[in-house]
Amino acid sequence: MPTPAELADQYLKGATDLRAAVKGMTREQLIARPVAGKWSTLEVVCHIADFEPVLADRMKRILALHAEVPLLLAADENQYVTALKYHERDVEEELALIDATRKQMARIIRALTPEQLQLQGNHNKKGLMPLERVIQMAINHIPSHLKFVEEKRKALGI
């Protein structure tokens, strides 16, 4: 089992890796959809920025409301991309939100005890989840999307 410090370091790395993945892309490249049926790079970044607070809230709810095994709500990413006008958003603002959320949560994660990692929340679709699993889901979220950013860069020839 990783230590809280190791989890915090892995969690922080995602924001750095995402920033590196989009570095140097023009606005036109960010909003291009070079792969049919797939989101643009900006849509990917906005999706991550919108779900960082969701993931952070799940972690905070488990810590703050652990006596009542708090409810953790699922969210449909496709509803977000449609309703929240991702192509009208600014990539730097989105990256800054991701950075700030990850820095705040990394500080919280780093201070956890091993016992706190086992506190649970009740996800409305996945059932009981220990805090450590929620943190691991957050750690894996950005890397799971980086392959799509790389796919778009390659399709655009950058």
N, C-alpha and C positions, 0 to 999 in steps of 0.2 A: 504494500500500500504506500503510495507516495505521501511525503510529508506535506503539511500545509504550505511550507515555503516552496517546495517543488511544484505544487499545483499552481501557486500564485505566479511563479516564473513562466510556466507553460501557458497560463492564461494571458499574461502580458505579451508574450511572444506573438500571439495571433494578430494584435493590432499593428505591430511592427512589420510583420510579414505582409499584411494587407496593404499597408502604405507603400511598401516596396513593390508590390505587384502592380499597382496602378501608377507608379511614378513615371512621369514623362508623357502620359497619355493626354492628348488634346481633348477638348470638349466633344468634338466630332467623333473621336475614337471611343470616348466613354459612352456615348449614346448610340453608337452603331450596334446593329444586331447582325453580325456577320455569320452567325450560325442560326439557321432557320429553326424557329420554335423555341429559342432560348432567350433569356433575358440579356439585356445589354450589361456592360461592366458597371455602369452607374446604377442600374437596377439592382445588381448584386450588392454593391456597396450600400445602397439605401436599405435593402432588405436586412443586411447585417446591422446597420445602425438602428433600424426599427426593432430588431429582436434582441439587441444588447440589453435594453432596459427591461424587456420581458424576462430574460434569463436572470438578470440581476435581481429583479423583483422576486423571482422564485427563490433565489438563495436567501434574500433578506427575510422573506416570509417564513422560511423554515427556521431561521435563526431567531427571529423576533416572536414567532407565534408557535414555537415547537410544542408547547404544552397541549395545544389543540390540534396538532397535525394539520397544518393549514392546507387549504385547497389551492392547487396550482393549475391555472387554466391554460388550455391549449389555445393556439392562435393559428389562423389560416393565412399563410404567407401570400397566397394568390389574391385574397381580398385586400391586403395591404397594397400590393403593387398596383392594383387597379384603382383603388380609391385615393391613394396618397401622392399621385402625380410625380413619380420618381424622376422623370426627365426634366422636371422644373426645379429640381434641387441641386445644391452645390456640393461637389465631391469633397471639398476641403471642410465644409461644415459637417458633413457626415463622418469623415475621418476623425475630426476633432471630438465629436460626440462619442465615437467608439473609443478613442484614446482616453477620454475623461472617465467614461464608465468603467473601462478596464483598470485604470489606475486606482479608482476608488475601491472597486471590488477586490483587486489584488491586495490592497492594504488590509481589507477585512479578512480575506482568505488566509493571508500570512499569519494573522493573529489567532486563528482557530486552534482548538485542541483536537486531538484524535477522536475524542468522544463526540464533539460537535459535528464532525464529518459524518457521523452515523445518525444524526437527527433526520427525521423524515417529513416529507410533504406528501400529499395525496393528489397526484396528477389526475385530472378528470378523464383522461383517455388511457393513461399508462399505469395507473394505480400508484401504490406506495413507492416512493423514491427517496433514498438517502441523499443527504446534501452532497456527499462526495460524487454521486452519479450526476447530479444536476451540474456541479462544477465541471465534471468531465465532459458533459454535453456542451457546455459553454466553451470549453477548451477546444473541442473538436469542430465547433460550428464554422469558424473562419477557415481552417484548413480544408474542410469539405467543399467550400466554395472557391478556393484559390485555383483549383484545377479548371474551373469554368472561366475564370479570368485569363488564365494561361491559354486556354483554348481560343478565346476571343483575340488575344494578342497575336497568336499564331495565324489565325484566319485573316487578321488585318495586316499581317506582314511586319509586325513590330516586336 
